[in-house]
């Protein structure tokens, strides 16, 4: 395992490694930006008046010298149990960097974040954060060494050729962070949260199209479309659905039994606060309603679509036309029923409408 030694500002005055030969502390600047290879670990023990004190050492080779990092008062076998996310300061895991170079340079990825960085010589930090579009295709131009927690610096350009970068963790080796730590502002610093190999818009669109295309539907109320109306209960098929890039709206391409096509804009998600009237499942019923009621004549369907009833209609037809009654009164012999609506009364004999008042 190879690491690059890159101390941050908090490590500036505190030596991190010691020489293996004599145990002397090493000035961080002497090792800065150099590559260290992990060669093993060892455990030392010292007898004191209070008992044995154990120390764990992690040994590295750099050029012709050996160095170690020391964790005091802990045995190697206990380290993982006591602190499973322990890490060594300043050591940036190079395998993540090399793997990223192998897999990502020149590839098109898709952003999963709205924040990135650009170099800024006028800023104390040397960079500034900027907003970027989420779900946009970007081309990876370079991979560089980042820092201990986020070892891979990914530089990319957008469609306009503007360059940005994000420092990310990939394997989390020596990052000192567990997955739950990648929250809030650190969320984007975990590679799966920053980039996607697949276009999320395409994935979402394909999922929506798979759900709706080919479905038999009918308007649950008359819908105004270009220069005409789609009457309630008109048998339709969803030929295509095109979700909008942002939000939850989509455009349906519908065909009727004559082959005529219509476009209707719908919302694919219901908002209980806004109570959006164009929610797809409020606008349309999902079935072939004509097959469900095969005995209803075409002339009656036209009346039902307009909310009209006439003598001779069945109770089912009346429900389709004007909905469920407020109250049903049944006479003693049960042949006669009176259905009460607001402003309308229907009288039936043996399930057939005698008159409407």
N, C-alpha and C positions, 0 to 999 in steps of 0.2 A: 504494500500500500504506500502510495506516494502522496506527499502533501507539499504545498507551498507555504512558506512562512511569511505571513502578512499580518503583523500586529496592528491593531486599531488604536485609536487615540487613548483608550482606557489602559492600554498596555505600554504606553510610551515610556514610562519611567520604572516599570516593574519587570525585571528579568524573568523570562518564562522558562528557559531551558538551562541546564547545567552541563558542563563538560563531563563526560563519562570517566575520563582518566583521573581527574583530581577533585571533581565535585564542585568546581568553581562556577559561579553564575556567569552567563554569557550575555553581553550587551545585545539587545534585540536588533540594533542596527546592523550588527555584523552578519546576521542571518537573514535579514529582510530580503524578500523576493527570491530566496534560494529554495531549492527542492530538497526535501528530507524524505528518506525512505524508512518506514517502520520496520524494525528488525526483530522485535520481540519485547518481552516484559520480564520483570524479575521482582522478587519480594525481598526486602531487607528487614532485619529485626535488631532492635537495640534493647539491652537490659537496663532498666532504670529501677529506682527505689520503689516505684509503684507497679512494677511488672514489665512485661515485654511490650514494646511499641513497634508495630509493624508499619512498613511503608511500601507502597506499590510504585514501581518505576516503569515507564514506557520509553523504550530505547529507539533512537533514530540515527541513521547514518547520513552525513552530508559531506560530500567530497571525501576527504581522507580522515574525517573526524567523526567521533560518536558523541551523541548528546542524549540526555534523558529528561523527561518531565516527571515530577514527583508528586504523588498524592499521599499525604501523610495520614496516619491513624486509620488506615483501611487496608485490609488484605485483598488480594486479587480475587479470591473466590467469593468475597462478600461484596465486591464493588457493584456488580450488576444488580444484586438484590437491593442494596442500599441506595444506589443512584443510577438507574438504568439509562438515563440520558446524560450522564457525565460526559464532559468534552474537554479537550485540551485547547487553551487559548491560542489564537493566531494561526492555527493549522487549517489550511484550506484543502479539502479533499480533491485531488487532481483527477481521479478516475471519473468523477461526474463531469468535469470539464472536457476530458478527452472523449467520453461517450457522447456528450452533446455535440462536439465538433464532428464526430463520425456520423451522427444521425440527423443533425439539424441544418448545417450550413448549406445554403442554397435552396432549402425547402420552403414551401408555403405553409404557414400555420394560420390559425384563426384566433384572434384575441378573445380572451374570456374575462378581461378586466377593462376598466375605463381609465386607469392611471398608469403612466409610464414616466420615465425620466429622460432628460436631455442634459448634455454638458452645458454648464454655465460658469464661465470664468469669473463673472462678477458676484457669484454667490459664495458665501463662506464655505458651504459644503462642497462646492465645485459642480453642483447640479441643481436642477429645479424639476419639480413634478409638474406634469402637464396632463390634460385630459385627452384621451383617445377614444375612438369609436369601438364599441364592443361588437364582436362577431365579424370583424373586418379581416380580409386576407392580408397577411404581411409576409414579407420575404426575409428570412434569416440571413444576415450578411456576415456577421462575425461572432465568434464565441471567445470570451476572454475569462480570466480569473476574477472572481468576485471577492467575497469575504468568507470568514469561517462559517457563519450561519447560512449564507446564501452564496455558495461557491461558484455558481455559473452565471456569468454576465452575458446575457443574450441581447445582441444588437440587431435591430430589424428596421426595415423601411416599409412605409405604407404605400398605397397606390399612387400617391403624389410624389413619392421619393423622399419623404421626410423621415429622418432617422430618429429612433428612440432606443432605449434599452431598459431591461428589467433584470435585476439580480434574483436568481431563484435557487432553491434547494431541489435536488432530484432524489438521491438515495437517502438524504439526511444524515449521512455518515459524518460524525464529529460535529454536527450542527448544534448539538445540545438542545434540540427541540423535538417534541413529539407532535404527531399530527394535530392534536387539539390546540397546539400553540399557534397554528397558522390561522388566526382569526383577526377580525377587524383590519387594521392597516397592514398586518403581516400576511393576510390571506393571499395576496397576489404573489407573495414570494415563494410559493410552492408551485412547482411547474404545472401540475394538472389544473391549478386554479388560474394560471396566467395564460395558458395556450391550449389549443385543441388541434389535433391532427385532422379533424373533419369539420366541415362547415356546419356550424350549429343550425343555421337557417335552413340548409338543405335537409338536415336530419329532422328538424321540426316540421318542415313542409311535407316531407315524405310520410311522416307519422300521421299528419292531419289528412293527407290525401288518401292514405291507406284506410283511414277510419271512415271517410265520407264518400269517396268516389264509388259510383255504382249503386248507391242507396236509392231506394224508392221513397219518395217523400210527397207531401201535399201541404199547401199553405193552410195554416189553421185560422187565418183571416185573410181577407183580400189584400194583396200587396201591389202597390203602384210601382210599375217598372217603366222603362222608356216607352212613351207614347201608347201604353196599354195598361191593362190590369191583369194580374194573376188571381183569378177567382179562388175563393176558398174551396178546398177539396179537389183542385185540379191535379190529376195524376202527373207526377214529374219524376225524372231521374237526375241525379247529380252526375254531370259529365266531367266536371273538373272543379277544383277548389284552389284558389291562389291566396295564401295567407299574406298579409302585409308584413313588411320587414320589421316594423316596430309595432308593438301593441298586440291586441288579440283579435283584430278585425280580419275578415277574409272576404273574397268575392266568389260567389258560387256561380258556375255555369250550369244552367238547368235546361233540360229538353222535355217537351211534352210528347204525347203519343203521335202527333202529326209531324214531329221532327223540328218544330219551332224551338228556338233557343232564347234564353233569358238570362240576364245577369242580375244578381241580387247581392247586395252587401250585407253581411251579417257579422255579429260578434260571437266568437267561439267560447267566450267565458262570461258567465253571469255575474254581475256586480250587485250584491244585495243592498248596497247603499244607493247606487245610482239607479238601480232597477232598469237596466238598459232594455229598451223595447225591441231592439234588433237581435236579441239573443237567439241563436239558431234554433234551439229546442222550443222556444216560445213561438217562433215564426212558422216552424214546420213540424208536422207529425211524421214519424219515421216508419212508414209502412205503405203498402199498396192498398189504400182504403177501398178501392173499387172491388178488389178481390174479397175483402172482408165483408162487404155488403153487395153480393152479386145480383140481388133481386131488385135493387133500386134502379129505376129507369133514368135515362139521360136527362129527360125533361125535369124529373124530380131532383136530380143532382143540381141542376141549374137553379132551381128554387131554393134548395138547401144552402147553396153557396151564398145566396142573397138573404138568408135568414127568413125565408117565407115558408108557410105551411098551407095545406089545403085539405079538404075532406078526402078521406080515403087513404091518407098517409098512415104508416104504422107508428107505433110509439118510438121505435128506433130512429125513424126518419125525423120525427119531431124533435128528438133530443139532438140530433145532428144539426138541425136548423137553428134552434133557439136555446139549447142547453137543458140542464136538469131543472125541473120545476122547484119552486119554493116548498110546495106542499102537494101531496096527492090524497084525494078523498075517494074512498072506495065505498060504493053502495052495498047494501046487505047481500044482494044476490051475486055480487062481485063481477058481474058482466060489465058494469058501468064504472068508469073512473073519471074524476074531474081533476085536471092538473092546473094548479094556480101559479101564475107568473106575475111579475110586476107589470100591470097594464094589460094582461092577456089571460084568458081562460080557455083551456082546451078540454073538450068532452069526448071520451072514447067509449066505444062498445066493442068488447072482445079484442082490445088492442088496436082498433081502427078508429081514426079520427072522424067523429060525426060533425063537429062544428068547432070553429074558433071564434071567440068573442073578444 
